[in-house]
Amino acid sequence: MRDLTIKLLAKVALAMMALLCVRSAAAQGNYEIQVYGAATVPPKTLMTELHSNYTIQGQKFNINGVIPTNHQEHETIELTEGMNNWSEIGFYIFTSEQDGHGVQWVGDHIRPRVRAPDSWHLPVGLSLSTEVGYQRAVYSPDTWTWEIRPIIDKTLGRWYFALNPALERTWHGPDIHQGLGFSPGAKVSYDFTRAVSAGFEYYADYGRLGAFDALHTQQQQFFIVTDLNTSPKWEINAGIGVGPTAGTDHLLVKGILGRRFDWGHHSNIE
Amino acid sequence: MQTKMPPPTLTRRRFTQLSGMALGSLAIPEAARAATAPDVSLVIAPYTLEASPKHHIKTVAYNGQVPGPLFRMREGQEQTVEIRNMAGDAEVVHWHGLFLPPEIDGAMEEGTPMIAPGASAHYKMVPRPAGFRWYHTHTFAGKNLTKAQYSGLHGFLLVEPRDNPAPYDREVFLGLHDWRGQFLGSDDGFMAPTYDVTTINGKMLGFGEPVKVKQGERVMMHILNSSPTEVHWIALAGHTFQVIALDGNQVPEPQTVAMLRLAPAERVSAIVEMNNPGVWVLGEVRKHVQATGMGIVVEYANSTGKPAWTQPQELIWSYRAFAKTDNTGLSPETRKIELIFDSKFQGHGNEELWRINGLPYPQNSTPEHAPLLKSGERYRLVMRNKSMDDHPIHLHRHTFEVKRLEEGAEIAGLRKDVVLVPAGKTVEVEFVANNPGDTLFHCHQQDHMDRGFMMVFKYA
């Protein structure tokens, strides 16, 4: 009964987000699908995000003990705290819900990030994120992974561009000897109004750096996304994506609902 | 008449070298030049401002100093003016607060000719009205946050009144300015300049000459906010300000206040009674702004020690405090001009396009859209700010009377040439159209001006 309620709530949340329309993008095996922008969360601010991703059409078979992704509902809580005006630290709790499996804890990641300070006056936004974490083997054969993600972005008039050429390394699991994998993400969006932007996001996993997998086994995902800039306190994103290769879930919807909490004391003066 | 202010030694030398080169190239005999020496001489040239030993700012300045020289003039006494432009861009000098003809007021939108690089302008002007005025560049900066009002092209002008509005022992002129601006997208993606360096009289706190005072003195402080975009809040630790004049015009109700608020282009003239010996900081009230340099030390004779600062806990300022209440309402002879301010979104990577009555400049200043003034008539400008920004609104070549500030009763007697119209509020001012010629009306925020927030009023 409890599972059914949670399942219902999760689907309602996803449906609401789809209705609200949203933006954004993908890392971590469809638990957090997001192309990062270069800005960091300001100090004394906590950014809370709920990532809701549902695989409409995915892997239907149990392969090497990994639960199939088809009709999996992923709910990820992301908490990011601004450390100062050029760094932040993020923490993730990944969960999965699926018929026959109920709601399951999948794993946790921690993600420190630094950015180029404003005083550098760079023509683009630039930051560097690194992420370490664990995920259960029934959801990912590689249980301990590490990622380093350079982030470059630029806003030009109504256009926004972001590039995340991420590198991944397995610390424990079948791919431990594969070395660095190349998993880039990219985003292009356009401001249709002050509140509504829309565009495309791209996520991929090409395999080992220097010896990419064959195209049909690579992960390749393309999303149409929208962002709602309704308030500085809120982040609302949504998208629908396709994966045309055999190595990719074929159809997903994703949503992010974020809220900033400012817990610092600010005098009237400031 | 020019009053010398202490400029940095090193940069003065550079200025002298530049001036010598220019004079040599003109090949004018010294005697001939002396015979025709203008009352006001301005040389516009590149300049490196030493805001602190660690902050050298390449800019453009008048006569090799920031702020430019202080000019004192007698009201109504004709002045000969010479402006030489040795900078790389065309320039124009606006005499802010004076009732000048549009040909020399200093705005190309009114018809003042720009001064090309290497060229000069010569003219005569009759300064009026009396009061604390200023002069500054009036050009376009766009995305280059080192040009126009972002530069060092500003200076003090005092048109001496026949009688002083209040007795004082000495005057001090203080200019607030922001430097090294950059456009940053804020959380909601709007573009707003932010600044790395802020100064008073071209120096960061602790790096300029202190203002030296004596116990018992009454010091008239003439404070100018020449910032391109920023409102500033100023306090003097351990002291209060008796505000005598706003924008150079005597206020009907002088008040003693703990702090001053100055929107871009506003001036405050206030008397400070030096009755609390010590070494104090006069500076920006907001800590994060003062930390970028906006402060100056005020030092009593025979006092030593670290400058003291007392942090105020509230920002308090109201135009209303300095005005009389007026319940007479709008007179039937006064004509209303409705002006609605808003902006058009142009992408999170662009500034807004600013509009008055739905159109940016120059589209709003065509004969079918611009207000047409009749000489001698009294007008009320009803300024409705529909945008999310405050706007310091300036009317050239006229003084207006602030009549309504949204909340509360109408007011009277507060004469200004800049008024801050808060976001979402309506402010009403009245003026008499008594100075025929094209008259520029605009937001004094440089980035807003550059993005359409101007309008030219025409006379019939």
Interface residues (C-beta under 8 A of the other chain):
Chain A: A39 D118 S119 H121 K154 T155 L156 G157 R158 W159 Y160 D191 T193 R194 S197 N229 S231 P232 R260 S267 N268 I269 E270
Chain B: Q182 L184 G185 S186 D187 D188 G189 T194 D196 V285 R286 K287 H288 Q311 P312 Q313 E314 L315 F345 Q346 G347 H348 G349 N350
